[in-house]
Amino acid sequence: MVVIYTYDTKCFLLPLGGYCNIMEWKTITVPRDSRLNGELLFYWGITKNKKLYFQE
């Protein structure tokens, strides 16, 4: 499961398989490690605002 956060509040849960990594070779377990990825997803127009995420 991947949990996606906006920079200040919890936004939504996105369940993904255990081997489904987003924009990273390793599993992101700490939300702050996804900050740059969240900014790129926003810049590319994939998300409506900057988000953080981590995999459980």
N, C-alpha and C positions, 0 to 999 in steps of 0.2 A: 504494500500500500504506500502511496506517496501522499504526504500531507502538504498542501500548498498554503502559504500564508502571504497576506499583503505585508508591507513593511511594519504596520502597526497592529493589525488584528488578524485573527484566523479567518480565512476566506472560505475554503471548501476542501473536501477530501476527494482525491482521485485514485481509485484502486487500480494498481498495475501489478503485473506478475513480479515475482521476486528477482528475475533477471532483466527487468526492463529499466535501464538507466536512462536518464534524461540529460543529454548534452554533456556527459561526463563518463569516463571509463570506470570510475569507481562509484560505489554507493555513497550517496550524500546522507550522512546521519545527523548533521548539525545544520540548521537552517541558514546560518550566516555564511556557510560554504557555498550556497547557491546564489549569493547576491549578484555576482557578475552575470550568471546565466539568466537570472530574473530580469536584469536590465536589458540583456540582449533579446529576450523573448518580447519584452515591451517595445523595444526599438524596432524590431522586425514586424510589429503589429499583430503578434500572436496572442498577447494578453492586453487587456484594456488598461492595466496599471502594473507597476512593478510588484513582483511577487517573490517570496522566498518559498522553498520547499525542502523536504527531506523524506527519505524512505525509511519505513519502519520494518 
